[in-house]
């Protein structure tokens, strides 16, 4: 390739040129990857900031954003003038990360401050009502629930309503954007923190009212509260514990006039909301998922579902299927037909409580095996249901 005369010099020059070219290409490639990485970080944090701003507008997020921008500009100015940092890319990244972090802390502080500020007003109203001597703790608490219900914007039937608490979950994009905000993700992973947010947003349906009222009454009156979920009716309501009994505080629907003692609730519904009464498959305490059906005057049936692989043979026993997915549907329901979703244990069994004297459709799935069965749960009885999958 190279002539003998002067060949060594030309070869060295060529190799030197090639080495220099390779090194330069390598450096350019590293710079390109670095730039792409930095801009991805920049736009990721920017997306998180925009998400925070729009989701938490009910908390005056524009004030938190302005405060965060001021802190970001102050920090950038410090590094620019005091530390003599002149790299515009590093300054941009520093600014966006500062705004991103401070905005999260500011929003958390805003939730805590606004909640404590508003709840003090509710506490004072509760104390003033009790001091009149005309109200019990229960009736004074009911007045607070009425006040909050009147202040709340009920969104039944409305579409495209921005609810901050629902924007924290739901779609994969919302979940991803929340995870990009680790401070907010940790804070709102707590059920109490989410309830404070719901209380402050004063917007939503029965679920939002139930959670907001429960935490408000607990903090304002000191009484124990809980939230009950209806299975088969797509409804939630708060309850208050007073003098040995739970009382239903369903101001938005079934007890809009006055609270009802929990043990009288089934009779109350049968008299005034007959269709709803027959739609209820179970009543469960949210978070704990404990059934309180009997506490509310219903006939509860303790149902055990046994999922078996159908061998289609008289000589071989059917095989229990562990980890099989079980879904139970109510034949009579109001807006929500699915009343239970779970999996079988190692023995192929699944236990649940159902309102007796109702018909249900039980569907099982385990890989390629499926089964379905219609059952009529008998009231106040332990019942074993065999579900064959094939």
N, C-alpha and C positions, 0 to 999 in steps of 0.2 A: 504493500500500500504506500509506504513512504520510500523514496529513493535512498540509496546508501549514503550519498553525499548530502550532508545536511539533514539526513533523515531523522537522526536522534532529536535535533532541535525542533523540527517540525512536529515530530510525534509528541514531544513534551509540551509544545505550544497547544497542540490539539487537545491533549489530555487536560491541560490546564484550563483551556476554554470550556471543555465539557464539564469539568468539575465545578468551575465557577457558575456555569449555566444551571447545573443540577442544584447547587447550593442556593442560588437565587430563586429557582422554582420552588425549592423546599421551603424557603423563608416566606415566599409569597403565599404558598399554600397554608402555612401555619398562620399567617396574618389573616387570611381569608376565613379560616375556621374560627379564629379568635373573634373576628368581627361579627360573624354570624352568631356565635354563642352569646356575645355581649348584647346584640340587638334582640335576640330571642328573650334574654332575661329582661331587657328593657320593656318589650311589648307584653311580656307575661305579667310583670308587675303593674304595668299601665292598665291592662285588662282587669286585674284584681282591684285596682283603685276605682275604675269606672263601675265595676260590679258593686263595690261597697257604697259608692255614692248613690246609685239608683235604688239599691235594695233598701237602704236605711234612710230614705227621704223623710219618713215619718218621725225620725229622731233628729231632724234638722242636720242632716249629713253635710249640707253645704258649709255650715259653720265649722264642723270638724275638718272638712277638706281645706278650707281657707287657713285654719290654724296649722294644719300639716304642711301646707305649701310654704307658709312663713318660716316654720322650723327648717324645712328643706333648704330654702334660700339662705337662711342664716348660716347653716352648716356649710353650704357650698361657698359662701363668701368667706368664711373662716379659712377653709382650705386654700382658696384662691389667693387671698391677700396675706394670710399669716403663714401658711405652709408652702406658698409659692407653687401650688399645683396648677399647671397650665394645660393639662390633657383634657380636652373638651369631652371625650368619650367617658373618661373616668368620672368627671364632674357630673355628667348627665346620669350615669348609673348611680352615683352617690345620692343625687337629688331624688330620683324616682324611688330608690329603696327607702330613703328617709321618710318621704311622703307616705309610702306604702305601710311602713311600720307604725309611724305616729298616728296615722288615720285609724288603724285597728285599735290601738290603745285609747285613742280619743273616743271612738264609738262605744267601746266597753265602758269607759268612764261616763259617757253620756247616758247609757242605759241605767247604770247604777244610780247616778245623781238624779235623773228625772224620776226614776221609780221611787226613790226614797222621798223626794220632794212631794210627789202626788200622793203617796201612801200616807204621809203625815196629815194631809188634808182629810183623807178618809178616816184615819184614826180619830181625829178631832171631832168629826161629825158623829162617829160612833159613840164617843165618850159623851158628847153633848146630848145625844138621844137617850142614852142610858140615864144620864143625870136628871132628865125630866121626870123619871119615875113612872112613866106611862108605857114603857116598852121593856120586854125581856131581851136577853142577849140574842135570842132567835129572831124576834121581830125586828130588832135594830139591825141585825145582819141582813135581813130581807130588804130593808130600806136601802142599804148599801148596794145590794144586788140590783135593785130597781134603778138606782141612780146610774150605775155603770151600764146597764142595758139601755137606758135612755141616751147615754152619751156615745154608745157604740154604733157604728155604721154597719148594719147587717147586710151582707152581700149575697143572700140567697138569689139564685137565678142570674146573677150578674157575671158576664164573661170578661176575661182579660183584666181582672182586678189584681194589682200588685200587692201581695201580702208578704211582708218581710219574713215571717216565720216559715211560710211555705217555700220561699226562695232559698232557704237554707238547705233544702233537700229537694227531692222530686227527680228532676232530670239529671242525667250524668254530667251535663255542663255545669249546672248549679253546684253539684257536689264537688266537681273538680275545682271550680273557682273558690269555693269555701275552703277547700284543702290548701289552696295557694295562700290563704290567709290563716296561718297556723294559730295566731293569737285568738282570732274570732272562732276558729274551729274548736279549740280547746274550751273556750268560754261557753259556747252554745251547745257543747256536748252535754252540759248539765241541764237537766229537765227544768230546774228552778229558773235558770237564766233565760231559757226560751219562754217560760211563762211570763217573766217580767217584760220581755219584748212584746209578747202578745197583748199584755195589759196596756202597754204604752201605745201600741199601734191603733187600738180601739176600732179595729176593722176585722170582719170575718163572719163565720157562720157559727153554728152551735158548738163546734169543737173549740174554736177560739174563745167564745164566751165562757165555756165551762172551765178552761184552764186559767183564763184571766180572773174570773170570779173566785175560783178556788184559792189562788195565791193571794188575792187581795183580801178576802175574808179572813184567811189564816193570819196574815200580817196585821190587819186592822183590828180584828176582834180577839185574836188569840185562840180561836176555836179550831178544832181539827177539821180538815176538809179532805175530799177526794173527788175524783172524776170518774164517772161511770159511762161505759160505752155499751150501746145497744147493738147486739148482733141480730141481723135480720131486719133492721130498721134504719141503719146509717144515721145514728143520732148519738150525741153525747150530752151529759148534763152534770153539774156540780152537786155535791151533797155536803151538808154541815152536820157535825156530831154535837148533839145538845141533850144533856140530862139522860144519857144512856141510850139514846136512839139516833139513828141517821135520818136526816130530813132532806127530801128532794127539793133542790133550788132551780128547777127547770123553767126559769123566767121566760125563755124564748119560745117555749112550746107547751109542754104538758101541764105545767103548774104555773101558769102566767098570772094567776090571781093571788095565790098564797102558797107557801111551802106545804108539802105533804109528807107525813111520816112514811119512812121507807117500807115498813111492813104492811102499810095500807095502799101501796102504790099499784099493785095489780088490780085491786078492786076499783081504785080511782080510774085507771085506764079502761077497765071493762065498762064502767058507767059512762065515760065521756069520750073515749077514743077506742072504740071497739075493734076497728080494723088494725090499729097499731097494737093493741093488746094481743091479738092473735098472730101478729107478725113477729113478735119478739121470740127469738130462739135462745138467747142467753143475755145476761147482764154481767159485765166484767169490769173490775177496777183497772183503769189504765195503768201501764207500767208493770204492775204486778200480775195482771191477767188472771186474778182470782175471781171465780164465779161467785156472784152475790144474788143469784136468781131467787133462792128460797127466802133470803132476807127481805126481798121485796114482794113476798106473798105469792110467788109462782110455784107450780109443782115442778120440781127439778128431777130429771132422770139421769142417773150416772151411767153413761154409755161406754162400753169397752168395745172397740173395733179390732177384730182379729183378721189381719191380712194374710191370706194363704195362697200359695201357688197351687193351682188346680192341676193335679197330675193326670186327671181324666182316667183314673184307674181304680178299680175296687180293691186291688191287692196292695196298692201303695198308699200311704198316708199323705195328705196334702202337706206342703212344706211351708212353715212360717216365713214370711218375708220381712226382714229387718230393713229399716231406713226407707220404707215405701212411703210415697207421698199420698196423704189423705186429704181430700177436700169434701166438706159437707155443705150442701145447698138446701135452703128452706124452700118448700114448694109454695108456701104462702109467705110473702115478705113485702117490705116497703122500701124500695130503692136499693136494697142490698141483699142479694140472694145468697152470697157466700157467708156462712156463719162460723166456719172453722177451717183452718189450714194447719196441718202438722205432719209429723213423720212417725212411723212405728218404731218401737224400741227393738232391742236385740231379740226379743221373743215374738216380734211381729205384731205387737199390740199397741193401741193408741187409746188413751182415756180422755173423755171430755164430758162436760155437763150440758144437757140440752133441756129446753122447755118440753115437758111431757105432753102427750096427747096432740102431737103435731107430726106431720109427715116430712121426711127429709130424703134427699138423694145423696148417697155416699159414693164418691168416686175415688178409686185407688189407681196408682201408677207406680210401677217399679221397672225401669228400663223399658223393655219391649212388652212387658206384661201389663194388662189393664183390666179393671173390673168396675162394675157399677151395681148399686142395689138401692131399692126404695124401701124405707123402713118407717114404721109408725112408732115413735118413742112413747112408751107407756109412762104415765105420771108417777112420780115418787117411787121409782123402782130401779134396781140395778139391772142393766140389760147388756147382754153379750150379743154383738152382731158379727157374724162371720162373712167376710168379704173375699170371694174367690177371684184371683187374678189369673188370666191365661193369655 
